[in-house]
Amino acid sequence: MTRNIDLNSDLGEGYGAWKMGDDATMLGIVSSANVACGFHAGDPLTILVTVREAAARGVAVGAHVSYPDRVGFGRRPMDVTHAELAADVIYQIGALQGICASAGTRVSYVKPHGALYNTIATDPRQGAAVIEGIKAVDPGLAMMGLAGTQILRQAAEAGLPTIAEAFADRAYRPDGQLVSRREPGAVLHDPEAVAARMLRLATDGEVEAADGSVLHLHADSICVHGDSPGAVAMAARIREVLLAGGVSIAPAAGGAA
C-alpha cells in the first residue's frame, strides 16, 4: 500500500507573449515540476522564472525533454536516429541544468514529454537513446515514465533510478496505456472524481480503465497536466483528498538543493 506519493505537473510551457497555465499557483500545490526545455515549449525567461519559483518553494525540478516540435507541442511522433535523439536529450538536460544552477537548485530527474513519452513506453530503440542521453549527463538522474511499461524496466536495467508515473487527468486503456487524446473521454475534467480516483490509486494501487476494468498499478508520482482547463483547481483538490486520506506528498527524486 502506497502511503507516500509525489504530485507533479508540466510547467514552464509558455512562450514569450503566449502564456500557458498558472505556474506560480501550481508550484504551491505540487512537489515536483516537469520543466520544459525549449524543444516543445518554453523560452529561456519563462523557464528561468519557473525554476526560480520552484527553488524558492523547495519543489523538485525535472527536465521535460521532447522531440524538437514546437509547432506540434511535442505531441507528434518522430522517427529520429539514435544519435540524434541521444544528443537532443543531452542538449535539453544541459540547458536546464544551467538555468537550475543559476537559481540555486538542480535537475533531479528526467521526464520525456508527449509523443516521446508515449513512444518510449513501448519502443526500446528510442528508449535506449533517451537512456543513453540521460546517463551521458548524469547517471544519478532518475527516469520518470508510465507506470507498468517496459521503459522503466529498461532504464532500471541500465542502472538509472526510476519513477513510475500515473496520470490524474487522463483515461487509461485496459492494457495500461493512456487513451489517445484523439478519442472522446481521453482527458478527465471532474476534480472530485479525479481526486477520488487518485486516492484509490495511492492507497490500493488500483485505477479504473475506460472500459470499467480495474488496473493494478504501482505509482511513485501522479501528474496533473498544467495546460489542462481547471488544472490548478484539480491539482489542489487531489492534494486535499490525498492528505485527508492519510497520504503524504513529497518529491520522488529529492527537492531543491
C-alpha positions in Angstrom: 0.0 0.0 0.0 1.5 3.4 -1.0 1.1 6.0 1.7 3.6 8.5 0.3 3.4 9.9 -3.2 4.8 12.7 -5.4 2.5 15.1 -7.2 3.9 16.6 -10.4 2.9 19.0 -13.2 4.3 20.0 -16.6 5.3 23.6 -16.2 7.4 26.4 -17.9 5.5 25.8 -21.2 4.7 29.5 -22.0 6.5 31.1 -24.9 7.1 34.8 -25.0 3.8 36.6 -25.0 1.9 33.3 -25.1 1.2 32.1 -21.5 0.2 28.6 -20.7 -1.1 27.5 -17.3 -0.7 29.2 -13.9 2.8 28.0 -13.0 3.2 30.2 -9.8 0.0 28.8 -8.3 0.6 25.2 -9.3 4.1 25.4 -7.7 2.3 25.9 -4.4 0.5 22.6 -4.8 2.8 20.1 -6.4 6.0 18.6 -5.1 7.8 18.2 -8.5 7.8 20.3 -11.6 8.5 18.9 -15.1 10.0 22.0 -16.7 10.0 22.4 -20.5 13.5 22.6 -22.0 12.7 24.7 -25.1 12.1 21.9 -27.7 8.3 21.6 -27.4 7.6 24.8 -25.4 9.3 27.3 -23.1 11.5 30.3 -23.7 14.6 31.0 -21.6 13.0 33.6 -19.4 9.8 31.6 -18.8 11.9 28.6 -17.9 14.1 30.6 -15.6 11.2 32.2 -13.8 9.6 28.8 -13.3 12.8 27.3 -12.0 13.4 30.2 -9.6 9.9 29.8 -8.2 10.3 26.0 -7.8 13.6 26.5 -6.0 12.0 29.1 -3.6 9.3 26.6 -2.7 11.5 23.5 -2.4 9.8 21.8 -5.4 12.0 19.2 -7.3 12.8 20.1 -10.9 12.7 17.6 -13.7 13.9 18.0 -17.3 10.8 17.7 -19.5 12.6 16.6 -22.7 10.9 16.4 -26.0 11.2 15.9 -29.8 12.1 19.2 -31.5 8.5 20.1 -32.3 7.3 23.5 -31.0 4.5 23.7 -33.6 3.0 20.4 -32.6 3.7 21.0 -28.9 5.8 17.8 -28.9 2.8 15.6 -29.5 3.7 14.3 -32.9 5.7 11.1 -33.2 9.1 11.4 -34.9 11.3 8.8 -36.5 14.7 10.1 -35.4 18.1 8.3 -35.3 19.6 7.0 -32.1 22.4 9.5 -32.2 20.1 12.5 -32.9 17.7 11.6 -30.0 20.5 11.0 -27.5 22.1 14.3 -28.5 18.7 16.1 -28.2 18.3 14.7 -24.7 21.8 15.7 -23.6 21.2 19.2 -25.0 17.9 19.8 -23.2 19.1 18.5 -19.8 22.2 20.6 -20.1 20.3 23.7 -20.8 18.0 23.2 -17.8 21.0 22.3 -15.6 22.5 25.7 -16.4 19.3 27.5 -15.5 18.9 25.5 -12.3 22.5 26.3 -11.3 21.7 30.0 -11.6 18.6 29.6 -9.5 20.3 27.6 -6.7 18.7 24.3 -7.5 19.3 21.2 -9.7 17.8 18.8 -12.1 16.7 15.8 -10.1 15.0 13.6 -12.8 14.1 13.4 -16.5 10.5 13.0 -17.8 10.1 12.8 -21.6 7.2 14.7 -22.9 4.2 14.0 -25.2 4.9 11.8 -28.2 8.4 10.9 -27.0 7.0 9.7 -23.6 4.4 7.6 -25.3 6.8 6.2 -27.9 9.5 5.0 -25.5 6.8 3.3 -23.3 6.8 0.6 -26.0 9.8 1.3 -28.3 13.1 0.0 -26.8 15.1 1.5 -29.6 14.1 5.1 -28.8 14.1 4.3 -25.2 17.7 3.3 -25.4 18.6 6.6 -26.9 16.9 8.6 -24.2 18.6 6.4 -21.5 22.0 7.0 -23.2 21.4 10.7 -23.2 20.5 10.8 -19.5 23.4 8.7 -18.5 25.9 10.8 -20.5 24.9 13.8 -18.5 24.4 12.3 -15.0 23.7 8.6 -14.3 22.2 9.6 -11.0 19.3 11.3 -12.6 16.0 9.4 -12.3 13.9 8.5 -15.3 10.2 9.2 -14.9 7.9 7.0 -17.1 4.5 5.5 -17.4 3.8 3.0 -14.6 3.8 -0.6 -15.7 5.6 -0.1 -19.0 8.9 -1.6 -20.3 10.8 1.8 -20.4 11.0 1.7 -16.6 12.5 -1.9 -16.7 14.8 -0.8 -19.5 16.0 2.2 -17.5 16.5 0.2 -14.3 18.5 -2.5 -16.2 20.7 0.3 -17.5 21.4 1.5 -13.9 19.1 4.5 -13.7 16.8 5.2 -10.8 13.2 5.1 -11.9 9.9 6.9 -11.0 6.7 5.2 -12.0 4.1 7.8 -13.0 0.3 7.7 -13.1 -1.9 10.4 -14.7 -4.7 12.0 -12.8 -6.5 13.7 -15.7 -6.1 11.0 -18.4 -8.2 7.9 -19.1 -6.5 4.5 -19.3 -6.8 1.7 -21.7 -7.2 -1.8 -20.3 -3.5 -2.5 -21.2 -2.3 0.3 -19.0 -1.6 2.7 -21.9 -3.2 6.1 -22.0 -6.3 6.7 -24.1 -5.3 8.7 -27.2 -6.1 12.4 -27.0 -7.9 12.0 -30.3 -10.5 9.8 -28.7 -13.5 11.1 -26.7 -13.1 10.9 -22.9 -9.3 10.8 -23.0 -9.0 13.8 -20.7 -10.8 13.9 -17.4 -12.2 17.1 -16.0 -14.2 16.5 -12.8 -11.9 17.4 -9.8 -13.9 15.4 -7.3 -14.0 12.2 -9.4 -10.3 12.5 -10.3 -9.3 13.1 -6.7 -11.2 10.1 -5.5 -9.6 8.1 -8.4 -6.1 9.1 -7.3 -6.7 8.3 -3.6 -7.7 4.8 -4.7 -4.5 4.6 -6.7 -2.3 5.8 -3.9 -3.8 3.6 -1.2 -4.9 0.5 -3.1 -2.8 0.6 -6.3 -5.9 0.5 -8.4 -7.3 2.6 -11.2 -10.4 2.1 -13.4 -9.8 1.8 -17.1 -12.0 3.4 -19.7 -13.9 0.1 -20.2 -14.6 -0.3 -16.5 -11.9 -2.9 -15.8 -9.5 -2.4 -12.9 -5.8 -1.9 -13.5 -3.3 -2.7 -10.8 -0.6 -0.1 -10.9 2.3 0.9 -8.6 2.9 4.6 -8.9 5.5 6.8 -7.3 4.2 10.0 -8.8 0.9 11.5 -10.0 0.8 14.0 -12.9 -1.7 16.8 -13.4 -1.2 18.5 -16.8 -0.6 22.2 -16.3 -2.1 23.1 -19.6 -5.5 21.4 -19.0 -8.5 23.6 -18.3 -9.1 23.8 -14.5 -5.7 22.2 -13.8 -4.9 24.3 -10.7 -8.3 23.5 -9.1 -7.9 19.8 -9.9 -4.4 19.6 -8.5 -5.5 21.4 -5.3 -8.4 19.0 -4.8 -6.2 16.0 -5.4 -3.7 17.2 -2.8 -6.5 17.9 -0.3 -8.1 14.5 -0.8 -4.7 12.6 -0.6 -3.7 14.4 2.6 -7.1 13.8 4.2 -6.8 10.2 3.2 -3.5 9.8 5.1 -1.2 10.0 2.0 1.8 12.3 2.4 3.1 14.2 -0.6 6.8 14.6 -1.3 9.2 14.7 -4.3 10.1 11.3 -5.7 13.6 12.4 -6.6 14.5 15.0 -4.0 13.7 18.7 -3.6 15.7 21.8 -4.3 19.4 21.7 -3.5 
